[in-house]
């Protein structure tokens, strides 16, 4: 079996390492950060739960988080824009989505790997292909030779640049905050609350915590002089419950603020013994909650192609062809939603957001199912394997 390096120990990298290890390969995950903890939550939709089931980890994730039939959308004064019946959502998706802390998901993935698989504190700085495999120059000045490389090193991926050359990285024009409140919210309001140029998401994370996020237009690299949580509490003070109470139950030090960026598409996801997964291949805005979910799909599909062929370049090429169309559509839609929410002037944003109520519920549910249901996740068959 092959020796394979994975650049990046986020969700994409760890899940891919699990898939490769399960097929007998010797895997090393190279991670720059020494502290990979995060207070943020993550929503695992049924499509990603199906991918985790394929990796044998779905039930562990279900047990570790809160199960939600999300989908409600309200205006900031509490009036309903969309209020689907929970049973309709669950029927359409195949099961509820699961919300858990991101670090818990990472721990589940890491525990499925042999001890010593992850090397923290160093990063891939340079990639070159050799006659027998791939040569990696690391940030600690060491060199590693490996049979193959999977780039899971995020939107600024060194591996993606190796395959594609320079990739433009542009500020999307707005920023996002994330946090976990030590308070339960009514499951009936799980979903989003909208306002002109702003959105706030809130979903139960177990019985006594709530994962939330907020976004609005802002200058790049900005910060709130009196603290991010204080800014949100002031800005959203008049919004309907549970938002003020939710913010009041959040620790200021645990609020994360991250500007949102678009990156040029990676034209090439694989070449020879090098492949990309997750944000390295297809960064997307967070509005459909599919960034981590699509990374999990990547890992499961890549592993499935290795079941179809023992030849790594052949498997990598099949994975790329199989995944590109589905992911491209989700990237486009996520960007479109972000543009609508952040239209200027804000009156246009408000009108566009409120107009979504005109869409029939059956149409919205069917479309959501095409993205996030268990049946939306598909594994390759022999017919999907590329010709040698």
DRENDO-1510 file (C-alpha; in Angstrom, 1 decimal, always signed):
<recs>
REC; n; res; u; v; w
REC; 1; UNK; +0.0; +0.0; +0.0 .
REC; 2; UNK; +1.0; +3.6; -0.5 .
REC; 3; UNK; +2.4; +6.2; +1.8 .
REC; 4; UNK; +0.2; +9.3; +1.5 .
REC; 5; UNK; +0.6; +12.7; +3.1 .
REC; 6; UNK; -2.4; +14.9; +3.8 .
REC; 7; UNK; -1.8; +18.6; +4.2 .
REC; 8; UNK; -4.2; +20.0; +6.8 .
REC; 9; UNK; -5.9; +18.5; +9.9 .
REC; 10; UNK; -9.2; +20.2; +9.6 .
REC; 11; UNK; -12.4; +18.3; +8.8 .
REC; 12; UNK; -11.5; +17.7; +5.2 .
REC; 13; UNK; -8.0; +16.5; +6.1 .
REC; 14; UNK; -8.9; +14.2; +8.9 .
REC; 15; UNK; -11.9; +12.7; +7.2 .
REC; 16; UNK; -9.8; +12.0; +4.1 .
REC; 17; UNK; -7.1; +10.4; +6.3 .
REC; 18; UNK; -9.8; +8.1; +7.8 .
REC; 19; UNK; -10.9; +7.1; +4.3 .
REC; 20; UNK; -7.3; +6.4; +3.2 .
REC; 21; UNK; -6.4; +4.6; +6.4 .
REC; 22; UNK; -9.4; +2.3; +6.2 .
REC; 23; UNK; -8.1; +1.1; +2.8 .
REC; 24; UNK; -4.8; +0.1; +4.2 .
REC; 25; UNK; -2.7; +3.1; +3.2 .
REC; 26; UNK; +0.0; +4.6; +5.5 .
REC; 27; UNK; -1.2; +8.2; +6.1 .
REC; 28; UNK; +0.6; +11.2; +7.7 .
REC; 29; UNK; -1.4; +14.4; +8.3 .
REC; 30; UNK; +0.7; +17.5; +8.4 .
REC; 31; UNK; -0.9; +20.4; +10.4 .
REC; 32; UNK; +0.6; +23.9; +11.0 .
REC; 33; UNK; -1.4; +24.9; +14.0 .
REC; 34; UNK; -0.6; +23.6; +17.4 .
REC; 35; UNK; -4.0; +24.6; +18.8 .
REC; 36; UNK; -6.8; +23.4; +16.6 .
REC; 37; UNK; -9.6; +24.0; +19.1 .
REC; 38; UNK; -12.5; +26.2; +18.2 .
REC; 39; UNK; -15.6; +27.3; +20.0 .
REC; 40; UNK; -17.7; +27.4; +16.9 .
REC; 41; UNK; -20.4; +24.9; +16.0 .
REC; 42; UNK; -21.1; +23.1; +12.8 .
REC; 43; UNK; -24.3; +21.8; +11.2 .
REC; 44; UNK; -24.0; +18.3; +9.8 .
REC; 45; UNK; -26.8; +17.9; +7.3 .
REC; 46; UNK; -28.1; +14.4; +6.3 .
REC; 47; UNK; -26.0; +14.3; +3.1 .
REC; 48; UNK; -22.9; +14.6; +5.3 .
REC; 49; UNK; -24.3; +12.1; +7.8 .
REC; 50; UNK; -24.6; +9.6; +4.9 .
REC; 51; UNK; -21.0; +10.3; +4.1 .
REC; 52; UNK; -20.0; +9.7; +7.7 .
REC; 53; UNK; -22.0; +6.5; +7.8 .
REC; 54; UNK; -19.8; +5.3; +4.8 .
REC; 55; UNK; -16.8; +6.1; +7.0 .
REC; 56; UNK; -18.3; +4.2; +9.9 .
REC; 57; UNK; -18.6; +7.3; +12.1 .
REC; 58; UNK; -22.2; +8.6; +11.6 .
REC; 59; UNK; -23.6; +7.2; +14.8 .
REC; 60; UNK; -20.8; +8.7; +16.9 .
REC; 61; UNK; -21.6; +12.1; +15.4 .
REC; 62; UNK; -25.3; +11.7; +16.0 .
REC; 63; UNK; -24.7; +10.9; +19.6 .
REC; 64; UNK; -22.4; +13.8; +20.1 .
REC; 65; UNK; -24.7; +16.6; +19.0 .
REC; 66; UNK; -28.2; +17.9; +19.0 .
REC; 67; UNK; -30.7; +16.8; +16.3 .
REC; 68; UNK; -32.6; +19.6; +14.6 .
REC; 69; UNK; -35.4; +19.8; +12.0 .
REC; 70; UNK; -34.3; +23.3; +11.0 .
REC; 71; UNK; -35.7; +25.6; +8.3 .
REC; 72; UNK; -37.7; +28.4; +9.9 .
REC; 73; UNK; -37.0; +31.9; +8.6 .
REC; 74; UNK; -38.2; +35.0; +10.5 .
REC; 75; UNK; -37.9; +38.8; +10.0 .
REC; 76; UNK; -36.2; +40.7; +12.8 .
REC; 77; UNK; -39.5; +41.7; +14.4 .
REC; 78; UNK; -40.4; +38.0; +14.8 .
REC; 79; UNK; -42.8; +37.7; +12.0 .
REC; 80; UNK; -42.5; +34.4; +10.0 .
REC; 81; UNK; -41.2; +34.5; +6.5 .
REC; 82; UNK; -41.1; +30.7; +6.2 .
REC; 83; UNK; -42.2; +28.1; +8.8 .
REC; 84; UNK; -42.1; +24.6; +7.4 .
REC; 85; UNK; -43.4; +21.7; +9.5 .
REC; 86; UNK; -40.6; +19.8; +11.1 .
REC; 87; UNK; -41.9; +16.5; +9.9 .
REC; 88; UNK; -41.9; +17.8; +6.3 .
REC; 89; UNK; -38.2; +18.7; +6.6 .
REC; 90; UNK; -37.2; +15.4; +8.2 .
REC; 91; UNK; -39.2; +13.4; +5.6 .
REC; 92; UNK; -37.6; +15.4; +2.7 .
REC; 93; UNK; -34.0; +15.1; +4.1 .
REC; 94; UNK; -34.2; +11.6; +5.4 .
REC; 95; UNK; -33.4; +12.5; +9.0 .
REC; 96; UNK; -32.7; +15.6; +11.2 .
REC; 97; UNK; -29.5; +17.4; +10.8 .
REC; 98; UNK; -27.0; +17.3; +13.7 .
REC; 99; UNK; -25.4; +20.3; +15.3 .
REC; 100; UNK; -22.2; +19.9; +17.4 .
REC; 101; UNK; -19.1; +21.8; +18.3 .
REC; 102; UNK; -16.5; +21.7; +15.5 .
REC; 103; UNK; -13.8; +20.5; +17.9 .
REC; 104; UNK; -16.0; +17.5; +18.9 .
REC; 105; UNK; -16.3; +16.5; +15.2 .
REC; 106; UNK; -12.5; +16.8; +14.8 .
REC; 107; UNK; -11.9; +14.7; +17.9 .
REC; 108; UNK; -14.2; +11.9; +16.5 .
REC; 109; UNK; -12.3; +11.9; +13.2 .
REC; 110; UNK; -8.9; +12.0; +14.9 .
REC; 111; UNK; -9.8; +9.1; +17.2 .
REC; 112; UNK; -10.5; +7.0; +14.1 .
REC; 113; UNK; -6.8; +7.3; +13.0 .
REC; 114; UNK; -3.8; +5.4; +14.4 .
REC; 115; UNK; -1.8; +7.2; +17.1 .
REC; 116; UNK; +0.8; +9.5; +15.7 .
REC; 117; UNK; -0.9; +10.0; +12.3 .
REC; 118; UNK; -1.2; +13.8; +12.9 .
REC; 119; UNK; +2.0; +15.9; +13.0 .
REC; 120; UNK; +1.3; +19.3; +14.5 .
REC; 121; UNK; +3.4; +22.4; +14.3 .
REC; 122; UNK; +4.6; +22.2; +10.7 .
REC; 123; UNK; +3.2; +23.0; +7.3 .
REC; 124; UNK; +3.8; +22.2; +3.6 .
REC; 125; UNK; +5.6; +25.1; +2.1 .
REC; 126; UNK; +6.6; +23.7; -1.3 .
REC; 127; UNK; +5.4; +20.8; -3.5 .
REC; 128; UNK; +7.2; +19.1; -6.3 .
REC; 129; UNK; +6.6; +15.9; -8.2 .
REC; 130; UNK; +9.3; +13.3; -8.6 .
REC; 131; UNK; +9.6; +10.2; -10.8 .
REC; 132; UNK; +8.4; +8.1; -7.9 .
REC; 133; UNK; +6.0; +10.4; -6.1 .
REC; 134; UNK; +5.8; +13.8; -4.4 .
REC; 135; UNK; +8.5; +15.8; -2.5 .
REC; 136; UNK; +7.4; +18.1; +0.3 .
REC; 137; UNK; +9.4; +20.9; +1.7 .
REC; 138; UNK; +8.1; +21.7; +5.2 .
REC; 139; UNK; +8.1; +24.8; +7.3 .
REC; 140; UNK; +10.5; +23.2; +9.8 .
REC; 141; UNK; +13.1; +23.0; +7.0 .
REC; 142; UNK; +12.7; +19.2; +6.6 .
REC; 143; UNK; +11.9; +17.3; +3.4 .
REC; 144; UNK; +9.5; +14.5; +3.2 .
REC; 145; UNK; +9.1; +12.0; +0.3 .
REC; 146; UNK; +5.7; +10.4; -0.2 .
REC; 147; UNK; +3.9; +8.4; -2.8 .
REC; 148; UNK; +1.0; +10.8; -3.0 .
REC; 149; UNK; -0.4; +14.0; -1.5 .
REC; 150; UNK; -3.9; +15.2; -0.7 .
REC; 151; UNK; -4.2; +19.0; -0.1 .
REC; 152; UNK; -6.7; +19.8; +2.6 .
REC; 153; UNK; -5.0; +23.0; +3.5 .
REC; 154; UNK; -7.9; +25.5; +3.1 .
REC; 155; UNK; -8.6; +28.4; +0.9 .
REC; 156; UNK; -5.0; +29.6; +0.8 .
REC; 157; UNK; -3.9; +26.1; -0.1 .
REC; 158; UNK; -0.2; +25.6; -1.1 .
REC; 159; UNK; -1.2; +22.4; -2.8 .
REC; 160; UNK; -4.0; +24.1; -4.8 .
REC; 161; UNK; -1.4; +26.7; -6.1 .
REC; 162; UNK; +0.9; +23.8; -7.0 .
REC; 163; UNK; -1.8; +22.4; -9.3 .
REC; 164; UNK; -3.3; +25.7; -10.5 .
REC; 165; UNK; -0.8; +28.5; -10.2 .
REC; 166; UNK; -1.8; +31.7; -8.5 .
REC; 167; UNK; -5.4; +31.8; -7.3 .
REC; 168; UNK; -7.0; +35.2; -6.6 .
REC; 169; UNK; -8.4; +35.7; -3.1 .
REC; 170; UNK; -11.0; +38.6; -2.7 .
REC; 171; UNK; -12.9; +40.0; +0.2 .
REC; 172; UNK; -16.6; +39.3; -0.2 .
REC; 173; UNK; -17.6; +42.6; +1.4 .
REC; 174; UNK; -19.0; +41.2; +4.7 .
REC; 175; UNK; -17.9; +39.5; +7.9 .
REC; 176; UNK; -19.4; +36.8; +10.1 .
REC; 177; UNK; -19.5; +36.2; +13.8 .
REC; 178; UNK; -20.0; +32.7; +15.4 .
REC; 179; UNK; -20.5; +31.6; +19.0 .
REC; 180; UNK; -22.1; +29.1; +21.3 .
REC; 181; UNK; -24.7; +30.3; +23.9 .
REC; 182; UNK; -25.2; +28.5; +27.1 .
REC; 183; UNK; -28.9; +28.6; +26.7 .
REC; 184; UNK; -31.5; +26.5; +25.0 .
REC; 185; UNK; -33.8; +27.9; +22.3 .
REC; 186; UNK; -37.2; +26.8; +21.2 .
REC; 187; UNK; -36.6; +24.2; +18.4 .
REC; 188; UNK; -39.5; +25.8; +16.5 .
REC; 189; UNK; -37.4; +28.9; +15.8 .
REC; 190; UNK; -34.3; +26.9; +14.7 .
REC; 191; UNK; -33.1; +28.5; +11.5 .
REC; 192; UNK; -32.5; +32.2; +10.7 .
REC; 193; UNK; -33.7; +35.6; +11.5 .
REC; 194; UNK; -33.2; +38.2; +8.8 .
REC; 195; UNK; -33.0; +42.0; +8.7 .
REC; 196; UNK; -31.9; +44.6; +6.1 .
REC; 197; UNK; -28.3; +43.6; +5.2 .
REC; 198; UNK; -28.0; +41.3; +8.2 .
REC; 199; UNK; -28.8; +37.7; +9.1 .
REC; 200; UNK; -28.6; +35.7; +12.3 .
REC; 201; UNK; -28.7; +31.9; +12.5 .
REC; 202; UNK; -29.5; +29.9; +15.6 .
REC; 203; UNK; -29.9; +26.2; +16.1 .
REC; 204; UNK; -30.0; +24.0; +19.2 .
REC; 205; UNK; -26.8; +22.2; +20.0 .
REC; 206; UNK; -28.0; +19.6; +22.5 .
REC; 207; UNK; -30.4; +20.3; +25.3 .
REC; 208; UNK; -28.8; +23.4; +26.9 .
REC; 209; UNK; -26.7; +25.1; +24.2 .
REC; 210; UNK; -27.3; +27.0; +21.0 .
REC; 211; UNK; -24.9; +27.5; +18.1 .
REC; 212; UNK; -25.4; +30.9; +16.4 .
REC; 213; UNK; -23.8; +33.0; +13.7 .
REC; 214; UNK; -24.4; +36.5; +12.4 .
REC; 215; UNK; -23.2; +38.4; +9.3 .
REC; 216; UNK; -23.3; +42.0; +7.9 .
REC; 217; UNK; -21.4; +44.2; +5.5 .
REC; 218; UNK; -18.2; +45.6; +7.1 .
REC; 219; UNK; -14.8; +46.9; +6.2 .
REC; 220; UNK; -12.1; +44.2; +5.7 .
REC; 221; UNK; -10.1; +43.4; +8.8 .
REC; 222; UNK; -12.4; +45.5; +11.0 .
REC; 223; UNK; -13.0; +45.1; +14.7 .
REC; 224; UNK; -15.4; +46.4; +17.3 .
REC; 225; UNK; -13.6; +48.8; +19.6 .
REC; 226; UNK; -15.6; +47.7; +22.7 .
REC; 227; UNK; -15.6; +44.0; +21.8 .
REC; 228; UNK; -17.4; +41.9; +19.2 .
REC; 229; UNK; -20.1; +40.6; +21.5 .
REC; 230; UNK; -20.9; +44.0; +22.8 .
REC; 231; UNK; -21.2; +45.3; +19.3 .
REC; 232; UNK; -23.7; +42.6; +18.3 .
REC; 233; UNK; -25.7; +43.1; +21.5 .
REC; 234; UNK; -26.1; +46.8; +20.7 .
REC; 235; UNK; -26.8; +46.2; +17.0 .
REC; 236; UNK; -29.3; +43.4; +17.5 .
REC; 237; UNK; -30.9; +44.7; +20.8 .
REC; 238; UNK; -34.3; +45.3; +19.2 .
REC; 239; UNK; -34.4; +42.0; +17.3 .
REC; 240; UNK; -36.9; +39.3; +18.4 .
REC; 241; UNK; -36.2; +36.7; +21.0 .
REC; 242; UNK; -34.2; +34.5; +21.3 .
REC; 243; UNK; -31.5; +36.7; +19.8 .
REC; 244; UNK; -30.9; +39.1; +22.7 .
REC; 245; UNK; -31.1; +36.4; +25.3 .
REC; 246; UNK; -28.8; +34.2; +23.2 .
REC; 247; UNK; -26.1; +36.8; +23.0 .
REC; 248; UNK; -26.4; +37.5; +26.7 .
REC; 249; UNK; -25.7; +33.8; +27.4 .
REC; 250; UNK; -22.5; +33.8; +25.3 .
REC; 251; UNK; -19.0; +34.3; +26.7 .
REC; 252; UNK; -17.3; +37.4; +25.0 .
REC; 253; UNK; -14.0; +35.6; +24.7 .
REC; 254; UNK; -15.5; +32.7; +22.7 .
REC; 255; UNK; -17.0; +34.9; +19.9 .
REC; 256; UNK; -15.2; +34.4; +16.6 .
REC; 257; UNK; -15.1; +37.0; +13.9 .
REC; 258; UNK; -14.0; +36.1; +10.4 .
REC; 259; UNK; -14.1; +38.1; +7.2 .
REC; 260; UNK; -15.5; +36.1; +4.3 .
REC; 261; UNK; -13.6; +35.7; +1.0 .
REC; 262; UNK; -14.1; +34.4; -2.5 .
REC; 263; UNK; -11.3; +32.6; -4.2 .
REC; 264; UNK; -10.8; +31.9; -7.9 .
REC; 265; UNK; -12.0; +28.4; -8.7 .
REC; 266; UNK; -9.4; +25.7; -8.8 .
REC; 267; UNK; -9.5; +24.4; -12.4 .
REC; 268; UNK; -7.5; +21.4; -11.5 .
REC; 269; UNK; -8.3; +19.2; -8.4 .
REC; 270; UNK; -6.0; +16.4; -9.3 .
REC; 271; UNK; -2.9; +15.7; -11.3 .
REC; 272; UNK; -0.9; +12.5; -11.0 .
REC; 273; UNK; -0.4; +11.6; -7.4 .
REC; 274; UNK; -1.7; +15.0; -6.0 .
REC; 275; UNK; -5.4; +15.8; -5.2 .
REC; 276; UNK; -7.4; +18.5; -3.4 .
REC; 277; UNK; -10.3; +18.1; -1.0 .
REC; 278; UNK; -12.5; +20.5; +1.0 .
REC; 279; UNK; -11.8; +24.3; +0.9 .
REC; 280; UNK; -8.6; +23.7; -1.0 .
REC; 281; UNK; -10.6; +22.5; -3.9 .
REC; 282; UNK; -13.9; +24.4; -3.6 .
REC; 283; UNK; -14.1; +27.1; -0.9 .
REC; 284; UNK; -17.7; +28.3; -0.5 .
REC; 285; UNK; -19.6; +30.9; +1.5 .
REC; 286; UNK; -21.4; +29.6; +4.6 .
REC; 287; UNK; -25.0; +30.4; +3.6 .
REC; 288; UNK; -26.1; +26.8; +2.8 .
REC; 289; UNK; -24.1; +25.3; +5.7 .
REC; 290; UNK; -22.4; +22.9; +3.3 .
REC; 291; UNK; -18.7; +23.8; +3.6 .
REC; 292; UNK; -17.8; +21.1; +6.1 .
REC; 293; UNK; -20.5; +18.8; +4.7 .
REC; 294; UNK; -19.1; +18.8; +1.2 .
REC; 295; UNK; -15.6; +18.1; +2.7 .
REC; 296; UNK; -17.0; +15.0; +4.3 .
REC; 297; UNK; -18.6; +14.0; +1.0 .
REC; 298; UNK; -15.2; +14.5; -0.7 .
REC; 299; UNK; -13.5; +12.2; +1.8 .
REC; 300; UNK; -16.1; +9.4; +1.4 .
REC; 301; UNK; -16.1; +9.6; -2.4 .
REC; 302; UNK; -12.3; +9.7; -2.7 .
REC; 303; UNK; -12.2; +6.6; -0.5 .
REC; 304; UNK; -14.8; +4.9; -2.7 .
REC; 305; UNK; -12.8; +5.5; -5.8 .
REC; 306; UNK; -9.9; +3.7; -4.1 .
REC; 307; UNK; -12.2; +0.7; -3.8 .
REC; 308; UNK; -12.7; +0.8; -7.5 .
REC; 309; UNK; -9.0; +1.0; -8.5 .
REC; 310; UNK; -5.7; +0.6; -6.6 .
REC; 311; UNK; -4.0; +3.1; -8.9 .
REC; 312; UNK; -3.9; +6.4; -7.0 .
REC; 313; UNK; -3.7; +8.8; -10.0 .
REC; 314; UNK; -6.6; +6.9; -11.6 .
REC; 315; UNK; -8.7; +7.2; -8.4 .
REC; 316; UNK; -7.8; +10.9; -8.0 .
REC; 317; UNK; -8.9; +11.6; -11.5 .
REC; 318; UNK; -12.2; +9.7; -11.1 .
REC; 319; UNK; -12.9; +11.6; -7.8 .
REC; 320; UNK; -12.4; +15.0; -9.5 .
REC; 321; UNK; -14.7; +14.2; -12.4 .
REC; 322; UNK; -17.4; +12.7; -10.1 .
REC; 323; UNK; -17.5; +15.6; -7.6 .
REC; 324; UNK; -17.0; +18.8; -9.7 .
REC; 325; UNK; -20.6; +19.2; -11.0 .
REC; 326; UNK; -22.3; +18.8; -7.6 .
REC; 327; UNK; -19.9; +21.0; -5.8 .
REC; 328; UNK; -19.9; +23.8; -8.4 .
REC; 329; UNK; -23.7; +24.2; -8.1 .
REC; 330; UNK; -23.5; +24.6; -4.3 .
REC; 331; UNK; -20.6; +27.1; -4.5 .
REC; 332; UNK; -22.6; +29.2; -7.0 .
REC; 333; UNK; -25.8; +29.2; -4.9 .
REC; 334; UNK; -24.0; +30.0; -1.7 .
REC; 335; UNK; -22.4; +33.0; -3.3 .
REC; 336; UNK; -25.7; +34.1; -4.7 .
REC; 337; UNK; -27.4; +34.0; -1.3 .
REC; 338; UNK; -24.6; +36.0; +0.2 .
REC; 339; UNK; -25.0; +38.7; -2.5 .
REC; 340; UNK; -28.8; +38.9; -2.0 .
REC; 341; UNK; -28.5; +39.2; +1.8 .
REC; 342; UNK; -25.9; +42.0; +1.4 .
REC; 343; UNK; -27.4; +44.0; -1.4 .
REC; 344; UNK; -27.0; +47.7; -1.3 .
REC; 345; UNK; -28.9; +49.8; -0.6 .
REC; 346; UNK; -30.2; +47.7; +2.3 .
REC; 347; UNK; -33.8; +48.3; +1.1 .
REC; 348; UNK; -33.0; +46.0; -1.8 .
REC; 349; UNK; -31.7; +43.4; +0.5 .
REC; 350; UNK; -34.9; +43.6; +2.6 .
REC; 351; UNK; -37.2; +43.4; -0.4 .
REC; 352; UNK; -35.3; +40.4; -1.9 .
REC; 353; UNK; -35.2; +38.6; +1.4 .
REC; 354; UNK; -38.8; +39.0; +2.2 .
REC; 355; UNK; -39.8; +38.0; -1.4 .
REC; 356; UNK; -38.6; +34.5; -0.6 .
REC; 357; UNK; -41.9; +33.9; +1.2 .
REC; 358; UNK; -43.6; +33.9; -2.3 .
REC; 359; UNK; -41.9; +30.6; -3.2 .
REC; 360; UNK; -44.1; +27.6; -2.6 .
REC; 361; UNK; -43.0; +25.5; +0.4 .
REC; 362; UNK; -42.9; +22.3; -1.7 .
REC; 363; UNK; -40.5; +24.0; -4.2 .
REC; 364; UNK; -38.2; +25.1; -1.4 .
REC; 365; UNK; -38.2; +21.8; +0.4 .
REC; 366; UNK; -37.5; +19.9; -2.8 .
REC; 367; UNK; -34.6; +22.1; -3.6 .
REC; 368; UNK; -33.2; +21.8; -0.1 .
REC; 369; UNK; -33.4; +18.0; -0.4 .
REC; 370; UNK; -31.5; +18.1; -3.7 .
REC; 371; UNK; -28.6; +19.6; -1.8 .
REC; 372; UNK; -28.7; +18.3; +1.8 .
REC; 373; UNK; -30.8; +15.1; +1.9 .
REC; 374; UNK; -29.3; +11.6; +2.5 .
REC; 375; UNK; -30.2; +10.7; -1.0 .
REC; 376; UNK; -28.3; +13.8; -2.4 .
REC; 377; UNK; -25.1; +12.1; -1.4 .
REC; 378; UNK; -24.0; +9.5; -3.9 .
REC; 379; UNK; -21.1; +7.1; -4.1 .
REC; 380; UNK; -19.5; +6.1; -7.4 .
REC; 381; UNK; -20.1; +2.8; -9.1 .
REC; 382; UNK; -18.0; +0.9; -11.6 .
REC; 383; UNK; -19.6; +3.0; -14.3 .
REC; 384; UNK; -18.1; +6.2; -12.8 .
REC; 385; UNK; -14.5; +4.9; -12.9 .
REC; 386; UNK; -12.5; +6.8; -15.6 .
REC; 387; UNK; -10.8; +4.9; -18.3 .
REC; 388; UNK; -7.2; +4.1; -17.7 .
</recs>
